[in-house]
Amino acid sequence: MSRPILIDTDAGVDDALALIFALRSPELSVKAITTVAGNVEVGKCTRNVLKVLGLLRPAVEVVVARGSAKPLRRTLVTAPEVHGSDGLGDVHSSAGASPRQRVPTNAVDVILKMCDRFERRLTIVALGPLTNLARAFQKRPSSLRKVGRIVSMGGAFRVPGNTGPVAEFNYFVDPEAADLILTSGLPLKVVPLDLTEQIVLMRAELEYRAKRRPNPVSRFLTRCTRSYMAYHKATEGFNGAYLHDPLAVAAVIDETWFTWKRIEARVETKGLWTRGMTVADFRKKPRAHKPIISVALNVEKEKFLRALHARLWA
């Protein structure tokens, strides 16, 4: 039986790959997608989700709801230099749903409703800042506590950050929300930069696979990833992309592909130079009375890539 999931996303380029991966995975049943400001403004994130859904046209209707337009306490920081001004590499594709399609602005209520409906069967996959989840927890923590697990792509524990020297982007954008969720006691699994920056999809491989399976999805992937990969070439020295958000989806498809470490963790909210830094002592045994999360340290790379490519290029 497929697992019901809710995806909370700031719908940039790697989010689009993750959405396609999830929607084409028979192990998962995507019940809802909620949007949050992060990679780009929330209106653009919502439009990007509609484009992906319009491209794939899933057989079962997926609820879409627009969420938080800004972090809990901060001014919004976006990443157009990475994802393009539209969040999808400025491809301006006509594929998918019209940007004029109306979407309700009740993401928090949708999250709470799904938790109440599916309870422990539900997994929430958080691909962006944790603002929506934090607001849902503040509004009705009893509903969030029913969820089976939450998988968050975020944090940089023992590696440099990708937004400044120490912080990962999602937790940098809304550190207060991240700290609230990491210390909430909710069943949380974190897929951090420590792992996501170990696996790269190179431009040459993507173009090779796209040419073998020419169709609207492969053409979309080729176009929307072009400037995203060029950004990594300019800043990291390789013409390709880290697979941040697809790895978070993989952790829901089969968590046994991953090596996990249970720890206590906090997110820095007050530091002048360390905003959004994830802080944990991996040498220390977690205390039973403290909130504990699970952090992904390793993955069976070939199993992940085999599943990802089979579904992206289906």
C-alpha angles and dihedrals in degrees: 000000000000119000117243111236138181117208119208109194146172086206106224127146100290089042088058090054089048093050092052090046092052097042091051096045113102090204090066135060110199105212100171143002119206124189132220133182114259124100086032136352116300095250090058090045090054092048090050092053089052090050092054092047091048090051096049099033096202115215093234120055115252119210112234122195132175116232143181118355094197140016123274094264109352139084109257118262116198134185110225090149088065105033102023127250090287096043093243102077094276092279092144088206120185090211118114134015125345115266085229092068108120117239123186117246095226104105093140091053091047090052091050093045093051091049091052092045102046101021112177093002090067125092120191114209109201111196098169141032112328095237097118093048092048092051091048090050091049091049099046116355092176090068095048090050089063093064118110094222145331122221114200125190101213151096137060110230107169102005134067118276127250092223104054123327101306113017134082113223101247094051092041092056093055111009093164091058092045093050091048093054095042091054097038097092090238116145095267131175117187125204103196137187087263086077106021093059090057093071125059133182107211123217094236092055093047092051092046092053093043092054090052092054107033109187138122093277095050090047090050092050092048092052102040094049096049099089092032090059092042088057090057090047091054096044105027103025100244130097098229144065141263111241097227102150099032087059090057089054090048089056088062095044092055121350090186088075086070137070110225133199122200112220146151111250142178135190118227111242103162106042117115093215101019106058110157096010114151110227123197138144106227091187093061124085109235116249116240094228094053127081108267128197132188118237123199111234102169142007137200092253099196094051091050096047093045091055094043096051094043090058102036092053099035 
